[in-house]
């Protein structure tokens, strides 16, 4: 908004002083408006998958005489399990089973920790680590959907930022706890964390098909923005009937979403 301030000084011409508008990038309201109770469950997911598991899996294997190859195989199996994210995403999109998949992910992770606590051997370690990755892919993917499909897109940036902050904070706390716990005891603690995660999530997760459910398909521009601001996990996408050529299109960075990003 401009304010005219003419003045006369001899033959001086009137001048105009412009008042700068308020910044359009200012923070809107308190940060509490971007936080939901179930973000606590996502923090626990970070503690379990990125904190405790990341440190305890190698330690447990090493304590019983496992080789570096066995440790590498277990870590690889955990990451392979996480690649299941597109499957979980499509299942959630087709069945609207968001809450079931979110809770099931924690139970699957807990089962993997139980495996490390009770059994030993390369096959058991690989299978248990795979379960931890599988459950992580389930809960992590659906957590993003709870933002994309249940809040207006004008709120995505703030909500995703805080969601990732909770997850990262949980990861740090999980790694710190792993440093103080005996490895096999740590596996028990990690298993039990599934209970508060389910309790917290059960108290605050949105309801599919409710009045606040906004099914949305991400455009290429929206996906690129989320990847830029929050990293790959912030824009956890799931693909419907994808083909290898679609991955090449995504790598080309042409701004299009080459598959149906059903989130």
N, C-alpha and C positions, 0 to 999 in steps of 0.2 A: 504494500500500500504506500503510495507516495503522498507526501505532504508538501504543498507549495508554500514557500516562504519568500514572497517578493519583498524587496526593500528598495528604497529610493535613496540614492546618494549621488546628487548631481544628476548626470545623464546616465548613470549606471543602469544596465538592463536588469530586469527581474531575474533572479536565479531560482533554481529548483533543487531542493535537498531531498534525496531519496532515503527513506528509512528502510533498512534491510528487513525482509520478512523473517518471521521465526523459522528456525530450521525444521524442515519436514521430516528429518531423520531422528528427531528426539525420541527418547524412550517413552512408550505409551503406558502410563500407569505403573503399578507395583509389579515386581517380577513374580509375585505369588499368583497372579492371574494366568501365568503360563504353565504352572505346575499342577499336576494331578496326583492324588494319593498313590496310584499304581506305579508312579515313577520310582517309588521305593523298591518295588519288586524288580524293576529293571536294573537298579543299582545292585541288588543281590545277584542278579544274573551276571553282572560284570565281575562281582567278587568270586562267584563260582567258576565261571568259564575262563575269564582272562586273568584272574588273580590266583586263586588256589590251584586250579588245574594246571596252569602254565608252570608253576614251580613244583608242585607236589608230584606230578606224574614222573618226571625224570628222577626225583629223589627216591620215590618208592621203588622204582625199577632198579636204581643203583644200589639201594640198601640190601636187596636180595640177590645181588650179584649179576644183574642184567647187564648186557653189553651196550656199547654206544649204538650199535645197530638196532637193538631192541628199543632203546629210547627214541631213536629217529623214526622207527616204524610206528611207534605209539603216537608220537606227535603228528606224523603224517596222517595217521588214521583219524585223529581228532579233526584235522583240517578238511579231510575228505568228507567226514560226516557233516561239516558245516556247509558243504556245497549243496546239501539237500534243500537249502533255502528256497529255490524256485518251486520245488515240489510242494513244500508247505504253503507257500504263497498262493499257488494255484488252488490247492485244496481249500484254503481259507476263503478264497474268492468265490469258488463254486458252491461251497456248502455253508458259507457264512458261519464257519465254526471257529471264529477268532478266539473266543475265550477258551474253548476246549483245547485248541492247539497251543495256546500260550501256557496253560497249566500243564499240559502233557509234556511240553518241553522241559519243564523243571523236573518232572518225575523221571523222564528219560535220563537227564543229567545225573540225578541222584542214583539211578540204577547203575550208571557207569562208575560212579565213585564207590558204590558197594562192591562192584566187581574188583576194583583195585584193592579193596580192603580184605576180601575173602579168598580170592583165587590168585594164582601166580602162573607165570609162563608166557611165552611170546604170544600165543594165540589169545589167551585171556586178556593180556594187556592191550593188544590191538583192538579186540572187540570192545573192551570197556572204554578205551579212548574214543573209538568210533561213536559209541552211544553218547558220550559227552558232547562231541561235535554235532551229532544229529539233533540232540535236544536244544543245543545252542542255536542252530539254524532255525528251528521251529519258533522258539520264544523270541528271538531277535527279529525275525521277519515280521511276525504278527505285531510286535511292539511298534514298529514303524507304521503298520496299517492302522493302529489305533489313533495315530495322529492324522494320517492322510485321509482316512475315511470318516472320521468323527469330529473333525474341526474344520472351519472355513480355511481356504488356502491363504487368506491374509494373515493367519496366525501360525502357519507352518514354520516359518523361519525361527521365531522365538521358541516355539514348543520343541522343535527338533534340537535346538541348541541346548535347552535345559535337559531334555531327555538324554542327550549324549554326555552332558556334564554329570548327571547322576550315574550313568554307566561307567564313565571314566573314574569317578570317585570311588565307586564300588570296586573297580579293578585295583586301584591303589591300596585300598584297605584290605582286599583279599591277599595281595602280595605281601603286605606287612604282616598279616596274620600267619601266612604260610612260613614266614621267617622265624616265628616264635613257637610254632607247633611241631611236634614230632610228626613225620610224614604220615604214618598210618592213622594217628589221631586226627591229623588234619583232614584226612579223607572222611572220617566220621562227621567232623564238623561241617564239611562241605555238603555231605548228604543231608544233614539235618536242616541246612539253610533252605532247602526246598519248601519246608513247612511254612515259615514266615512269609516267603515269597508268594505262595499260593494264598495265604490269609490276607496279605496286603492287597494283592491283585483282585481277590474276590470282593473286596470292599469298595473298589473304585473303578473297575473296568467298565467302559461303556457297553451298552446293549445293542447288538446288531438288529437292524430293521426298525430301530426306534426313531423318534422324531429328530434326533440329533445325528442320524447316520447319513453321511453324504458320500455315496459311492462315487469314485472318481478315477479316471484314467489319466495318468500323468502324461503331459506332452513332453516332447524332447527338450524344450526350453526349460520347463519346470524341473525335469530330471537333472539337467546340466547345472541348474542353479543350486539344487540340493547337494549334488556331488561337490560343487565348488565350496559351499559354505560348511557342510557338515561331514564330508568324507563319504566313502562308499557305504558304510553302515547306516548313514543318515538317509540314504536314498535306496534302502534295501528293496530291490525290485524283484518281481517274480514274472517269469516269462511263460506265455501261452503258445504252445506249438512253435517253438523257436527252431531255427536252423543255424548251422555254423556261419552262414553268410551274414546273419544278423549281427554277430559279434564283430565282424569286420566293419559293418556300417557304424556300429557304436564307436569303434576305435577311430573311425574317420572323423568323428566330431562334427558331423554336418548339422547338428541341432535337432535331428529327428529321433524319435524313439522307435526303432525298427521292429519292436515287438509290443504286444499289448501289455503295458506296464500296469497291470490291473490293481493299482493302488491309488 
